[in-house]
Amino acid sequence: MKLANALSQRAELQTRIHQLEARLYNNAQVQEGEQPAEDPRELLRELEEDYVRLEALISAINRTNNAARTEDGATLSDLLARRDCLRGKLGILRNFLDNASALVRRRTAGEIKVKSSVNVRELQKQVDGLSKELRQLEETIQEKNWTTELLSNE
């Protein structure tokens, strides 16, 4: 199985677990003398089975991410950590740029003049460079996901 398939299965299992959670909550209580729409014990059994499968899948994905290497020797785990940090940094910088570049209209010459505290053009160039780096990183990760075989649990 390719790593990309395992990632897809992980997402499906996580969705199913969230759905089971909602179904459990919906069947946690019933009016005296009534039966729940679904047997909570059966739902709990399904939840346990899904978590066992999810744990095995996550372990295999993590082992694979730690073993898979790019041409420059970086592990897939290293790339994922870099991607997460780039996404966070870019989000903050983009929001900051939105605020720094916002125009404040003055109605009269006597109103307080507001100006940006940074060079917006320079910061935008930095954001553009980081965005390009993130796109290239995403492509490398996707390529590895589709070409790397998932390591077994052995």
N, CA, C and O atoms as a GROMACS GRO file, in nm:
protein
  616
    1MET      N    1   0.085  -0.117   0.000
    1MET     CA    2   0.000   0.000   0.000
    1MET      C    3   0.090   0.124   0.000
    1MET      O    4   0.190   0.129   0.071
    2LYS      N    5   0.053   0.222  -0.079
    2LYS     CA    6   0.127   0.348  -0.084
    2LYS      C    7   0.091   0.433   0.037
    2LYS      O    8  -0.017   0.420   0.094
    3LEU      N    9   0.184   0.518   0.075
    3LEU     CA   10   0.162   0.607   0.188
    3LEU      C   11   0.039   0.694   0.167
    3LEU      O   12  -0.037   0.717   0.261
    4ALA      N   13   0.017   0.740   0.046
    4ALA     CA   14  -0.100   0.824   0.017
    4ALA      C   15  -0.230   0.751   0.048
    4ALA      O   16  -0.325   0.810   0.098
    5ASN      N   17  -0.235   0.621   0.016
    5ASN     CA   18  -0.354   0.542   0.047
    5ASN      C   19  -0.375   0.530   0.197
    5ASN      O   20  -0.488   0.537   0.246
    6ALA      N   21  -0.266   0.511   0.269
    6ALA     CA   22  -0.275   0.501   0.416
    6ALA      C   23  -0.324   0.633   0.476
    6ALA      O   24  -0.402   0.633   0.571
    7LEU      N   25  -0.279   0.744   0.420
    7LEU     CA   26  -0.324   0.874   0.468
    7LEU      C   27  -0.473   0.893   0.443
    7LEU      O   28  -0.545   0.949   0.525
    8SER      N   29  -0.518   0.846   0.328
    8SER     CA   30  -0.661   0.854   0.295
    8SER      C   31  -0.743   0.766   0.390
    8SER      O   32  -0.848   0.808   0.438
    9GLN      N   33  -0.695   0.646   0.417
    9GLN     CA   34  -0.764   0.557   0.510
    9GLN      C   35  -0.769   0.617   0.650
    9GLN      O   36  -0.869   0.605   0.721
   10ARG      N   37  -0.660   0.681   0.689
   10ARG     CA   38  -0.656   0.746   0.821
   10ARG      C   39  -0.765   0.853   0.830
   10ARG      O   40  -0.837   0.861   0.930
   11ALA      N   41  -0.776   0.934   0.727
   11ALA     CA   42  -0.878   1.040   0.726
   11ALA      C   43  -1.019   0.981   0.733
   11ALA      O   44  -1.105   1.032   0.804
   12GLU      N   45  -1.042   0.874   0.658
   12GLU     CA   46  -1.173   0.808   0.661
   12GLU      C   47  -1.204   0.752   0.800
   12GLU      O   48  -1.316   0.766   0.849
   13LEU      N   49  -1.105   0.689   0.862
   13LEU     CA   50  -1.125   0.635   0.997
   13LEU      C   51  -1.154   0.746   1.097
   13LEU      O   52  -1.241   0.732   1.183
   14GLN      N   53  -1.082   0.856   1.086
   14GLN     CA   54  -1.105   0.968   1.178
   14GLN      C   55  -1.246   1.024   1.161
   14GLN      O   56  -1.311   1.059   1.259
   15THR      N   57  -1.292   1.032   1.037
   15THR     CA   58  -1.429   1.078   1.011
   15THR      C   59  -1.530   0.981   1.071
   15THR      O   60  -1.626   1.022   1.135
   16ARG      N   61  -1.507   0.852   1.050
   16ARG     CA   62  -1.598   0.751   1.105
   16ARG      C   63  -1.602   0.756   1.257
   16ARG      O   64  -1.709   0.742   1.316
   17ILE      N   65  -1.487   0.776   1.320
   17ILE     CA   66  -1.482   0.785   1.466
   17ILE      C   67  -1.563   0.905   1.515
   17ILE      O   68  -1.634   0.895   1.616
   18HIS      N   69  -1.552   1.017   1.446
   18HIS     CA   70  -1.631   1.135   1.486
   18HIS      C   71  -1.780   1.108   1.470
   18HIS      O   72  -1.861   1.153   1.551
   19GLN      N   73  -1.816   1.036   1.366
   19GLN     CA   74  -1.956   1.001   1.345
   19GLN      C   75  -2.006   0.906   1.454
   19GLN      O   76  -2.117   0.920   1.505
   20LEU      N   77  -1.922   0.808   1.490
   20LEU     CA   78  -1.957   0.717   1.599
   20LEU      C   79  -1.975   0.793   1.730
   20LEU      O   80  -2.064   0.761   1.809
   21GLU      N   81  -1.891   0.890   1.753
   21GLU     CA   82  -1.903   0.972   1.874
   21GLU      C   83  -2.040   1.038   1.879
   21GLU      O   84  -2.108   1.035   1.982
   22ALA      N   85  -2.081   1.099   1.769
   22ALA     CA   86  -2.212   1.165   1.764
   22ALA      C   87  -2.325   1.063   1.786
   22ALA      O   88  -2.421   1.090   1.858
   23ARG      N   89  -2.312   0.947   1.723
   23ARG     CA   90  -2.415   0.844   1.738
   23ARG      C   91  -2.421   0.795   1.882
   23ARG      O   92  -2.529   0.768   1.934
   24LEU      N   93  -2.306   0.783   1.947
   24LEU     CA   94  -2.304   0.743   2.088
   24LEU      C   95  -2.375   0.846   2.174
   24LEU      O   96  -2.458   0.811   2.258
   25TYR      N   97  -2.343   0.972   2.153
   25TYR     CA   98  -2.407   1.078   2.232
   25TYR      C   99  -2.559   1.078   2.210
   25TYR      O  100  -2.636   1.099   2.304
   26ASN      N  101  -2.600   1.054   2.085
   26ASN     CA  102  -2.744   1.053   2.055
   26ASN      C  103  -2.817   0.936   2.121
   26ASN      O  104  -2.939   0.940   2.137
   27ASN      N  105  -2.743   0.833   2.158
   27ASN     CA  106  -2.804   0.714   2.218
   27ASN      C  107  -2.763   0.693   2.363
   27ASN      O  108  -2.778   0.583   2.417
   28ALA      N  109  -2.710   0.798   2.426
   28ALA     CA  110  -2.663   0.786   2.564
   28ALA      C  111  -2.778   0.777   2.663
   28ALA      O  112  -2.765   0.712   2.767
   29GLN      N  113  -2.889   0.841   2.632
   29GLN     CA  114  -3.004   0.839   2.723
   29GLN      C  115  -3.131   0.819   2.643
   29GLN      O  116  -3.143   0.863   2.528
   30VAL      N  117  -3.225   0.751   2.705
   30VAL     CA  118  -3.358   0.734   2.646
   30VAL      C  119  -3.462   0.751   2.755
   30VAL      O  120  -3.433   0.736   2.874
   31GLN      N  121  -3.579   0.780   2.714
   31GLN     CA  122  -3.690   0.792   2.809
   31GLN      C  123  -3.717   0.654   2.869
   31GLN      O  124  -3.707   0.552   2.801
   32GLU      N  125  -3.751   0.653   2.995
   32GLU     CA  126  -3.780   0.527   3.063
   32GLU      C  127  -3.885   0.449   2.983
   32GLU      O  128  -3.987   0.503   2.942
   33GLY      N  129  -3.856   0.320   2.962
   33GLY     CA  130  -3.945   0.233   2.888
   33GLY      C  131  -3.920   0.232   2.738
   33GLY      O  132  -3.980   0.152   2.666
   34GLU      N  133  -3.831   0.318   2.690
   34GLU     CA  134  -3.799   0.323   2.547
   34GLU      C  135  -3.664   0.256   2.522
   34GLU      O  136  -3.586   0.233   2.615
   35GLN      N  137  -3.638   0.226   2.398
   35GLN     CA  138  -3.509   0.169   2.356
   35GLN      C  139  -3.432   0.273   2.275
   35GLN      O  140  -3.493   0.352   2.203
   36PRO      N  141  -3.298   0.274   2.285
   36PRO     CA  142  -3.221   0.366   2.202
   36PRO      C  143  -3.234   0.326   2.055
   36PRO      O  144  -3.260   0.210   2.023
   37ALA      N  145  -3.215   0.422   1.965
   37ALA     CA  146  -3.222   0.394   1.823
   37ALA      C  147  -3.113   0.296   1.781
   37ALA      O  148  -3.133   0.214   1.691
   38GLU      N  149  -2.998   0.303   1.848
   38GLU     CA  150  -2.887   0.210   1.821
   38GLU      C  151  -2.834   0.160   1.956
   38GLU      O  152  -2.839   0.232   2.056
   39ASP      N  153  -2.785   0.039   1.957
   39ASP     CA  154  -2.731  -0.020   2.079
   39ASP      C  155  -2.596   0.045   2.111
   39ASP      O  156  -2.500   0.028   2.035
   40PRO      N  157  -2.588   0.118   2.221
   40PRO     CA  158  -2.462   0.184   2.256
   40PRO      C  159  -2.346   0.086   2.274
   40PRO      O  160  -2.231   0.120   2.244
   41ARG      N  161  -2.374  -0.034   2.323
   41ARG     CA  162  -2.266  -0.134   2.339
   41ARG      C  163  -2.206  -0.172   2.204
   41ARG      O  164  -2.085  -0.189   2.192
   42GLU      N  165  -2.291  -0.184   2.103
   42GLU     CA  166  -2.242  -0.214   1.968
   42GLU      C  167  -2.161  -0.097   1.913
   42GLU      O  168  -2.057  -0.117   1.850
   43LEU      N  169  -2.208   0.024   1.936
   43LEU     CA  170  -2.134   0.143   1.891
   43LEU      C  171  -1.999   0.152   1.962
   43LEU      O  172  -1.899   0.187   1.899
   44LEU      N  173  -1.996   0.121   2.090
   44LEU     CA  174  -1.870   0.122   2.165
   44LEU      C  175  -1.773   0.016   2.111
   44LEU      O  176  -1.652   0.039   2.105
   45ARG      N  177  -1.827  -0.101   2.073
   45ARG     CA  178  -1.742  -0.206   2.016
   45ARG      C  179  -1.682  -0.158   1.883
   45ARG      O  180  -1.563  -0.176   1.858
   46GLU      N  181  -1.765  -0.096   1.799
   46GLU     CA  182  -1.717  -0.043   1.672
   46GLU      C  183  -1.611   0.065   1.694
   46GLU      O  184  -1.511   0.071   1.622
   47LEU      N  185  -1.635   0.150   1.795
   47LEU     CA  186  -1.539   0.256   1.826
   47LEU      C  187  -1.404   0.196   1.866
   47LEU      O  188  -1.299   0.243   1.822
   48GLU      N  189  -1.409   0.093   1.951
   48GLU     CA  190  -1.285   0.027   1.995
   48GLU      C  191  -1.211  -0.032   1.875
   48GLU      O  192  -1.089  -0.014   1.863
   49GLU      N  193  -1.282  -0.102   1.787
   49GLU     CA  194  -1.219  -0.162   1.668
   49GLU      C  195  -1.157  -0.055   1.579
   49GLU      O  196  -1.046  -0.072   1.529
   50ASP      N  197  -1.229   0.055   1.559
   50ASP     CA  198  -1.177   0.162   1.474
   50ASP      C  199  -1.052   0.225   1.534
   50ASP      O  200  -0.958   0.258   1.462
   51TYR      N  201  -1.052   0.243   1.666
   51TYR     CA  202  -0.932   0.300   1.729
   51TYR      C  203  -0.813   0.206   1.721
   51TYR      O  204  -0.700   0.252   1.708
   52VAL      N  205  -0.836   0.076   1.729
   52VAL     CA  206  -0.726  -0.021   1.714
   52VAL      C  207  -0.668  -0.009   1.573
   52VAL      O  208  -0.546  -0.006   1.555
   53ARG      N  209  -0.755  -0.003   1.472
   53ARG     CA  210  -0.710   0.011   1.333
   53ARG      C  211  -0.639   0.145   1.312
   53ARG      O  212  -0.536   0.151   1.244
   54LEU      N  213  -0.694   0.252   1.370
   54LEU     CA  214  -0.635   0.384   1.354
   54LEU      C  215  -0.496   0.390   1.416
   54LEU      O  216  -0.403   0.445   1.357
   55GLU      N  217  -0.481   0.332   1.534
   55GLU     CA  218  -0.350   0.332   1.600
   55GLU      C  219  -0.246   0.259   1.516
   55GLU      O  220  -0.133   0.306   1.502
   56ALA      N  221  -0.282   0.144   1.461
   56ALA     CA  222  -0.189   0.068   1.378
   56ALA      C  223  -0.153   0.148   1.252
   56ALA      O  224  -0.037   0.149   1.210
   57LEU      N  225  -0.251   0.212   1.193
   57LEU     CA  226  -0.228   0.290   1.072
   57LEU      C  227  -0.138   0.410   1.100
   57LEU      O  228  -0.045   0.437   1.024
   58ILE      N  229  -0.166   0.482   1.209
   58ILE     CA  230  -0.083   0.597   1.244
   58ILE      C  231   0.060   0.554   1.273
   58ILE      O  232   0.154   0.621   1.233
   59SER      N  233   0.076   0.442   1.342
   59SER     CA  234   0.212   0.392   1.371
   59SER      C  235   0.286   0.361   1.242
   59SER      O  236   0.403   0.397   1.228
   60ALA      N  237   0.219   0.294   1.148
   60ALA     CA  238   0.283   0.262   1.020
   60ALA      C  239   0.316   0.389   0.942
   60ALA      O  240   0.424   0.398   0.882
   61ILE      N  241   0.227   0.485   0.943
   61ILE     CA  242   0.252   0.612   0.874
   61ILE      C  243   0.372   0.683   0.937
   61ILE      O  244   0.460   0.732   0.866
   62ASN      N  245   0.377   0.687   1.069
   62ASN     CA  246   0.488   0.754   1.137
   62ASN      C  247   0.621   0.684   1.109
   62ASN      O  248   0.722   0.750   1.084
   63ARG      N  249   0.621   0.550   1.113
   63ARG     CA  250   0.744   0.476   1.082
   63ARG      C  251   0.789   0.506   0.939
   63ARG      O  252   0.908   0.527   0.913
   64THR      N  253   0.693   0.509   0.849
   64THR     CA  254   0.725   0.536   0.709
   64THR      C  255   0.779   0.678   0.694
   64THR      O  256   0.878   0.699   0.624
   65ASN      N  257   0.715   0.774   0.758
   65ASN     CA  258   0.760   0.913   0.749
   65ASN      C  259   0.900   0.932   0.806
   65ASN      O  260   0.975   1.018   0.759
   66ASN      N  261   0.935   0.852   0.907
   66ASN     CA  262   1.070   0.861   0.964
   66ASN      C  263   1.174   0.790   0.880
   66ASN      O  264   1.293   0.822   0.888
   67ALA      N  265   1.132   0.694   0.798
   67ALA     CA  266   1.227   0.617   0.716
   67ALA      C  267   1.242   0.673   0.575
   67ALA      O  268   1.350   0.665   0.516
   68ALA      N  269   1.136   0.730   0.520
   68ALA     CA  270   1.140   0.781   0.383
   68ALA      C  271   1.227   0.905   0.377
   68ALA      O  272   1.213   0.997   0.457
   69ARG      N  273   1.317   0.905   0.281
   69ARG     CA  274   1.411   1.017   0.267
   69ARG      C  275   1.404   1.076   0.127
   69ARG      O  276   1.378   1.007   0.028
   70THR      N  277   1.428   1.206   0.122
   70THR     CA  278   1.435   1.275  -0.007
   70THR      C  279   1.578   1.263  -0.059
   70THR      O  280   1.666   1.208   0.008
   71GLU      N  281   1.600   1.315  -0.179
   71GLU     CA  282   1.734   1.307  -0.240
   71GLU      C  283   1.839   1.377  -0.155
   71GLU      O  284   1.956   1.337  -0.155
   72ASP      N  285   1.799   1.481  -0.082
   72ASP     CA  286   1.895   1.554   0.001
   72ASP      C  287   1.909   1.496   0.141
   72ASP      O  288   1.981   1.551   0.225
   73GLY      N  289   1.841   1.382   0.168
   73GLY     CA  290   1.856   1.312   0.295
   73GLY      C  291   1.756   1.348   0.402
   73GLY      O  292   1.757   1.287   0.509
   74ALA      N  293   1.669   1.445   0.377
   74ALA     CA  294   1.568   1.482   0.477
   74ALA      C  295   1.461   1.374   0.485
   74ALA      O  296   1.423   1.316   0.383
   75THR      N  297   1.412   1.348   0.606
   75THR     CA  298   1.303   1.252   0.621
   75THR      C  299   1.171   1.321   0.588
   75THR      O  300   1.160   1.443   0.590
   76LEU      N  301   1.072   1.240   0.558
   76LEU     CA  302   0.939   1.294   0.534
   76LEU      C  303   0.887   1.363   0.660
   76LEU      O  304   0.815   1.463   0.651
   77SER      N  305   0.922   1.312   0.777
   77SER     CA  306   0.885   1.377   0.903
   77SER      C  307   0.944   1.518   0.911
   77SER      O  308   0.877   1.611   0.956
   78ASP      N  309   1.069   1.532   0.867
   78ASP     CA  310   1.132   1.665   0.865
   78ASP      C  311   1.055   1.759   0.774
   78ASP      O  312   1.032   1.875   0.808
   79LEU      N  313   1.016   1.709   0.657
   79LEU     CA  314   0.942   1.792   0.561
   79LEU      C  315   0.806   1.833   0.616
   79LEU      O  316   0.762   1.946   0.597
   80LEU      N  317   0.739   1.741   0.685
   80LEU     CA  318   0.608   1.771   0.742
   80LEU      C  319   0.620   1.876   0.852
   80LEU      O  320   0.535   1.965   0.863
   81ALA      N  321   0.725   1.867   0.933
   81ALA     CA  322   0.746   1.967   1.038
   81ALA      C  323   0.774   2.103   0.975
   81ALA      O  324   0.722   2.205   1.022
   82ARG      N  325   0.854   2.105   0.871
   82ARG     CA  326   0.884   2.230   0.800
   82ARG      C  327   0.757   2.289   0.740
   82ARG      O  328   0.734   2.410   0.749
   83ARG      N  329   0.674   2.203   0.679
   83ARG     CA  330   0.550   2.248   0.618
   83ARG      C  331   0.457   2.310   0.723
   83ARG      O  332   0.400   2.417   0.700
   84ASP      N  333   0.441   2.244   0.837
   84ASP     CA  334   0.353   2.296   0.942
   84ASP      C  335   0.400   2.432   0.992
   84ASP      O  336   0.320   2.523   1.014
   85CYS      N  337   0.531   2.445   1.009
   85CYS     CA  338   0.586   2.573   1.056
   85CYS      C  339   0.572   2.682   0.949
   85CYS      O  340   0.538   2.796   0.981
   86LEU      N  341   0.596   2.648   0.824
   86LEU     CA  342   0.578   2.746   0.716
   86LEU      C  343   0.433   2.792   0.708
   86LEU      O  344   0.407   2.911   0.692
   87ARG      N  345   0.340   2.700   0.718
   87ARG     CA  346   0.198   2.737   0.715
   87ARG      C  347   0.163   2.833   0.827
   87ARG      O  348   0.094   2.933   0.805
   88GLY      N  349   0.210   2.804   0.947
   88GLY     CA  350   0.182   2.891   1.062
   88GLY      C  351   0.243   3.029   1.043
   88GLY      O  352   0.177   3.130   1.066
   89LYS      N  353   0.368   3.031   1.003
   89LYS     CA  354   0.438   3.159   0.984
   89LYS      C  355   0.372   3.240   0.874
   89LYS      O  356   0.352   3.361   0.889
   90LEU      N  357   0.339   3.176   0.762
   90LEU     CA  358   0.273   3.246   0.652
   90LEU      C  359   0.137   3.302   0.693
   90LEU      O  360   0.101   3.412   0.653
   91GLY      N  361   0.062   3.227   0.770
   91GLY     CA  362  -0.068   3.275   0.816
   91GLY      C  363  -0.055   3.403   0.896
   91GLY      O  364  -0.130   3.498   0.876
   92ILE      N  365   0.041   3.405   0.988
   92ILE     CA  366   0.062   3.524   1.070
   92ILE      C  367   0.111   3.640   0.986
   92ILE      O  368   0.061   3.752   0.998
   93LEU      N  369   0.210   3.614   0.898
   93LEU     CA  370   0.263   3.722   0.815
   93LEU      C  371   0.157   3.779   0.721
   93LEU      O  372   0.152   3.900   0.700
   94ARG      N  373   0.073   3.694   0.664
   94ARG     CA  374  -0.032   3.744   0.575
   94ARG      C  375  -0.132   3.831   0.650
   94ARG      O  376  -0.172   3.936   0.600
   95ASN      N  377  -0.172   3.789   0.768
   95ASN     CA  378  -0.264   3.870   0.848
   95ASN      C  379  -0.200   4.002   0.889
   95ASN      O  380  -0.264   4.107   0.888
   96PHE      N  381  -0.071   3.996   0.926
   96PHE     CA  382   0.001   4.117   0.963
   96PHE      C  383   0.008   4.212   0.843
   96PHE      O  384  -0.014   4.332   0.857
   97LEU      N  385   0.039   4.158   0.726
   97LEU     CA  386   0.045   4.240   0.605
   97LEU      C  387  -0.089   4.304   0.574
   97LEU      O  388  -0.094   4.420   0.532
   98ASP      N  389  -0.196   4.230   0.592
   98ASP     CA  390  -0.329   4.287   0.570
   98ASP      C  391  -0.350   4.410   0.658
   98ASP      O  392  -0.403   4.511   0.613
   99ASN      N  393  -0.307   4.400   0.783
   99ASN     CA  394  -0.322   4.513   0.875
   99ASN      C  395  -0.225   4.625   0.843
   99ASN      O  396  -0.260   4.743   0.849
  100ALA      N  397  -0.102   4.588   0.809
  100ALA     CA  398   0.000   4.690   0.782
  100ALA      C  399  -0.028   4.768   0.654
  100ALA      O  400   0.009   4.884   0.643
  101SER      N  401  -0.093   4.704   0.559
  101SER     CA  402  -0.116   4.771   0.431
  101SER      C  403  -0.256   4.832   0.420
  101SER      O  404  -0.290   4.890   0.317
  102ALA      N  405  -0.335   4.820   0.524
  102ALA     CA  406  -0.470   4.877   0.520
  102ALA      C  407  -0.462   5.029   0.516
  102ALA      O  408  -0.386   5.090   0.590
  103LEU      N  409  -0.539   5.087   0.428
  103LEU     CA  410  -0.541   5.232   0.416
  103LEU      C  411  -0.638   5.291   0.517
  103LEU      O  412  -0.748   5.240   0.537
  104VAL      N  413  -0.596   5.398   0.580
  104VAL     CA  414  -0.682   5.470   0.673
  104VAL      C  415  -0.714   5.604   0.607
  104VAL      O  416  -0.624   5.684   0.583
  105ARG      N  417  -0.837   5.627   0.580
  105ARG     CA  418  -0.881   5.750   0.513
  105ARG      C  419  -0.901   5.860   0.618
  105ARG      O  420  -0.964   5.838   0.722
  106ARG      N  421  -0.847   5.976   0.588
  106ARG     CA  422  -0.867   6.092   0.675
  106ARG      C  423  -0.969   6.184   0.609
  106ARG      O  424  -0.964   6.206   0.488
  107ARG      N  425  -1.057   6.236   0.687
  107ARG     CA  426  -1.159   6.328   0.633
  107ARG      C  427  -1.109   6.472   0.632
  107ARG      O  428  -1.145   6.551   0.545
  108THR      N  429  -1.026   6.503   0.730
  108THR     CA  430  -0.972   6.639   0.736
  108THR      C  431  -0.823   6.631   0.762
  108THR      O  432  -0.773   6.528   0.808
  109ALA      N  433  -0.753   6.737   0.732
  109ALA     CA  434  -0.608   6.742   0.752
  109ALA      C  435  -0.572   6.736   0.900
  109ALA      O  436  -0.458   6.702   0.934
  110GLY      N  437  -0.666   6.769   0.987
  110GLY     CA  438  -0.638   6.769   1.130
  110GLY      C  439  -0.643   6.632   1.195
  110GLY      O  440  -0.601   6.617   1.309
  111GLU      N  441  -0.694   6.533   1.124
  111GLU     CA  442  -0.703   6.399   1.182
  111GLU      C  443  -0.564   6.336   1.192
  111GLU      O  444  -0.473   6.371   1.117
  112ILE      N  445  -0.552   6.244   1.285
  112ILE     CA  446  -0.423   6.177   1.306
  112ILE      C  447  -0.389   6.094   1.183
  112ILE      O  448  -0.472   6.021   1.129
  113LYS      N  449  -0.265   6.108   1.139
  113LYS     CA  450  -0.217   6.033   1.023
  113LYS      C  451  -0.166   5.898   1.070
  113LYS      O  452  -0.087   5.889   1.165
  114VAL      N  453  -0.211   5.792   1.005
  114VAL     CA  454  -0.171   5.656   1.040
  114VAL      C  455  -0.088   5.601   0.925
  114VAL      O  456  -0.128   5.612   0.808
  115LYS      N  457   0.024   5.542   0.957
  115LYS     CA  458   0.108   5.483   0.853
  115LYS      C  459   0.156   5.345   0.897
  115LYS      O  460   0.150   5.312   1.015
  116SER      N  461   0.203   5.268   0.804
  116SER     CA  462   0.250   5.132   0.833
  116SER      C  463   0.377   5.136   0.915
  116SER      O  464   0.460   5.225   0.897
  117SER      N  465   0.392   5.040   1.004
  117SER     CA  466   0.511   5.033   1.089
  117SER      C  467   0.624   4.953   1.025
  117SER      O  468   0.734   4.944   1.080
  118VAL      N  469   0.598   4.894   0.907
  118VAL     CA  470   0.699   4.814   0.836
  118VAL      C  471   0.696   4.849   0.688
  118VAL      O  472   0.602   4.913   0.639
  119ASN      N  473   0.800   4.807   0.618
  119ASN     CA  474   0.803   4.822   0.473
  119ASN      C  475   0.720   4.708   0.415
  119ASN      O  476   0.766   4.594   0.408
  120VAL      N  477   0.599   4.740   0.373
  120VAL     CA  478   0.505   4.639   0.325
  120VAL      C  479   0.560   4.568   0.202
  120VAL      O  480   0.546   4.446   0.189
  121ARG      N  481   0.622   4.641   0.111
  121ARG     CA  482   0.674   4.582  -0.012
  121ARG      C  483   0.779   4.475   0.019
  121ARG      O  484   0.776   4.366  -0.039
  122GLU      N  485   0.872   4.506   0.111
  122GLU     CA  486   0.975   4.408   0.147
  122GLU      C  487   0.914   4.285   0.214
  122GLU      O  488   0.952   4.172   0.183
  123LEU      N  489   0.822   4.307   0.304
  123LEU     CA  490   0.759   4.196   0.374
  123LEU      C  491   0.676   4.112   0.277
  123LEU      O  492   0.671   3.989   0.290
  124GLN      N  493   0.612   4.175   0.179
  124GLN     CA  494   0.536   4.100   0.079
  124GLN      C  495   0.628   4.012  -0.004
  124GLN      O  496   0.591   3.900  -0.039
  125LYS      N  497   0.746   4.062  -0.037
  125LYS     CA  498   0.844   3.980  -0.110
  125LYS      C  499   0.885   3.858  -0.028
  125LYS      O  500   0.900   3.748  -0.081
  126GLN      N  501   0.902   3.878   0.103
  126GLN     CA  502   0.937   3.766   0.191
  126GLN      C  503   0.822   3.665   0.194
  126GLN      O  504   0.847   3.544   0.186
  127VAL      N  505   0.700   3.712   0.204
  127VAL     CA  506   0.583   3.623   0.205
  127VAL      C  507   0.574   3.547   0.073
  127VAL      O  508   0.546   3.427   0.072
  128ASP      N  509   0.598   3.616  -0.038
  128ASP     CA  510   0.595   3.550  -0.169
  128ASP      C  511   0.700   3.439  -0.178
  128ASP      O  512   0.673   3.332  -0.231
  129GLY      N  513   0.819   3.466  -0.124
  129GLY     CA  514   0.924   3.364  -0.124
  129GLY      C  515   0.889   3.245  -0.037
  129GLY      O  516   0.912   3.130  -0.076
  130LEU      N  517   0.832   3.272   0.080
  130LEU     CA  518   0.790   3.162   0.168
  130LEU      C  519   0.676   3.083   0.106
  130LEU      O  520   0.669   2.961   0.121
  131SER      N  521   0.586   3.152   0.037
  131SER     CA  522   0.475   3.083  -0.030
  131SER      C  523   0.527   2.989  -0.138
  131SER      O  524   0.478   2.877  -0.153
  132LYS      N  525   0.626   3.034  -0.213
  132LYS     CA  526   0.687   2.950  -0.316
  132LYS      C  527   0.754   2.829  -0.252
  132LYS      O  528   0.740   2.717  -0.300
  133GLU      N  529   0.826   2.852  -0.143
  133GLU     CA  530   0.892   2.742  -0.072
  133GLU      C  531   0.788   2.640  -0.024
  133GLU      O  532   0.810   2.520  -0.034
  134LEU      N  533   0.676   2.689   0.029
  134LEU     CA  534   0.571   2.601   0.077
  134LEU      C  535   0.512   2.519  -0.039
  134LEU      O  536   0.489   2.399  -0.024
  135ARG      N  537   0.487   2.582  -0.153
  135ARG     CA  538   0.434   2.509  -0.269
  135ARG      C  539   0.529   2.399  -0.313
  135ARG      O  540   0.486   2.287  -0.341
  136GLN      N  541   0.658   2.429  -0.320
  136GLN     CA  542   0.757   2.329  -0.360
  136GLN      C  543   0.765   2.217  -0.257
  136GLN      O  544   0.778   2.100  -0.294
  137LEU      N  545   0.758   2.252  -0.131
  137LEU     CA  546   0.760   2.152  -0.024
  137LEU      C  547   0.638   2.061  -0.033
  137LEU      O  548   0.650   1.939  -0.019
  138GLU      N  549   0.521   2.120  -0.057
  138GLU     CA  550   0.398   2.042  -0.073
  138GLU      C  551   0.412   1.944  -0.189
  138GLU      O  552   0.369   1.829  -0.178
  139GLU      N  553   0.470   1.988  -0.300
  139GLU     CA  554   0.489   1.900  -0.415
  139GLU      C  555   0.580   1.784  -0.381
  139GLU      O  556   0.553   1.670  -0.419
  140THR      N  557   0.688   1.811  -0.309
  140THR     CA  558   0.781   1.705  -0.269
  140THR      C  559   0.712   1.605  -0.177
  140THR      O  560   0.730   1.484  -0.193
  141ILE      N  561   0.635   1.655  -0.082
  141ILE     CA  562   0.563   1.567   0.011
  141ILE      C  563   0.463   1.481  -0.065
  141ILE      O  564   0.456   1.360  -0.043
  142GLN      N  565   0.386   1.542  -0.155
  142GLN     CA  566   0.288   1.466  -0.232
  142GLN      C  567   0.355   1.359  -0.318
  142GLN      O  568   0.307   1.246  -0.328
  143GLU      N  569   0.466   1.395  -0.380
  143GLU     CA  570   0.539   1.297  -0.462
  143GLU      C  571   0.583   1.179  -0.377
  143GLU      O  572   0.570   1.064  -0.418
  144LYS      N  573   0.635   1.207  -0.258
  144LYS     CA  574   0.679   1.100  -0.168
  144LYS      C  575   0.560   1.015  -0.122
  144LYS      O  576   0.571   0.893  -0.112
  145ASN      N  577   0.446   1.081  -0.095
  145ASN     CA  578   0.328   1.008  -0.051
  145ASN      C  579   0.283   0.906  -0.155
  145ASN      O  580   0.239   0.796  -0.120
  146TRP      N  581   0.294   0.941  -0.283
  146TRP     CA  582   0.245   0.854  -0.389
  146TRP      C  583   0.349   0.754  -0.436
  146TRP      O  584   0.316   0.660  -0.509
  147THR      N  585   0.475   0.771  -0.396
  147THR     CA  586   0.578   0.678  -0.443
  147THR      C  587   0.637   0.593  -0.332
  147THR      O  588   0.714   0.501  -0.359
  148THR      N  589   0.603   0.621  -0.207
  148THR     CA  590   0.660   0.549  -0.094
  148THR      C  591   0.564   0.440  -0.048
  148THR      O  592   0.446   0.465  -0.025
  149GLU      N  593   0.618   0.320  -0.034
  149GLU     CA  594   0.541   0.208   0.019
  149GLU      C  595   0.531   0.221   0.171
  149GLU      O  596   0.629   0.256   0.237
  150LEU      N  597   0.415   0.194   0.223
  150LEU     CA  598   0.392   0.197   0.368
  150LEU      C  599   0.470   0.084   0.433
  150LEU      O  600   0.464  -0.030   0.387
  151LEU      N  601   0.542   0.114   0.540
  151LEU     CA  602   0.615   0.011   0.614
  151LEU      C  603   0.516  -0.071   0.696
  151LEU      O  604   0.420  -0.017   0.750
  152SER      N  605   0.542  -0.200   0.704
  152SER     CA  606   0.451  -0.287   0.780
  152SER      C  607   0.475  -0.270   0.929
  152SER      O  608   0.566  -0.199   0.971
  153ASN      N  609   0.393  -0.336   1.007
  153ASN     CA  610   0.401  -0.325   1.152
  153ASN      C  611   0.511  -0.414   1.211
  153ASN      O  612   0.518  -0.430   1.333
  154GLU      N  613   0.593  -0.469   1.130
  154GLU     CA  614   0.698  -0.562   1.181
  154GLU      C  615   0.820  -0.491   1.228
  154GLU      O  616   0.915  -0.556   1.272
   0.00000   0.00000   0.00000
